[in-house]
């Protein structure tokens, strides 16, 4: 029994010595790194400024007042919309703005006010407006429609 205890004690002692050696080695390596860093022996790369670069731009359409609904229920909707397009196409899109606003007016005027007023309809309205705007016949692809403001009056 004594022999078994002495074997376990010596094994435990060996593990303690091994752990102490590893900790001593890690500590010396960390000290060496700090000294070398303070002495300027370690070269750190210069920080790189990451700027967000995009070739996309937003074109604000003029504020629109649209009469929506049927003869049973009607209301007016005030809409502010921005279109996301490629920056190089901004000048081309300006020639198509009357067509685009006409398509938006046509689409919104056919929708019932209750449908437009529902918060859950907003994603559907955005997607439908995007489809309508891209269907104008403009050579400029519109990537997104932003509804900046939509008030039912």
C-alpha angles and dihedrals in degrees: 000000000000090000091054091051092048090050092051091046092051091047090050090048091051091052090050092051091047093051091047091052093049092049091048091051093048091047093050091048091051091049090048091051092050092048092048091048092050090048090053095243093127115073115214118200115246113256113261118222108228110205122188106242121189134169090205126100138181123238115202114218118213116269110273130207109202128186107222134187138036133283089279097056127008138170141162124252123204109206132187112189135180124195123212111221139152112282092236091059098054095100092047093051093055090069091055098048095101090054092046094050089047091053091049092049091049093049097046095043090059094053121090114245091238090059093050093045094057112099091215090061094065098088091047092049091050092051093046092048089050090052091048094047093049089049093061093093095248116148087223115092114221111214101189142003118219118201100208093175135359117177125177109213 
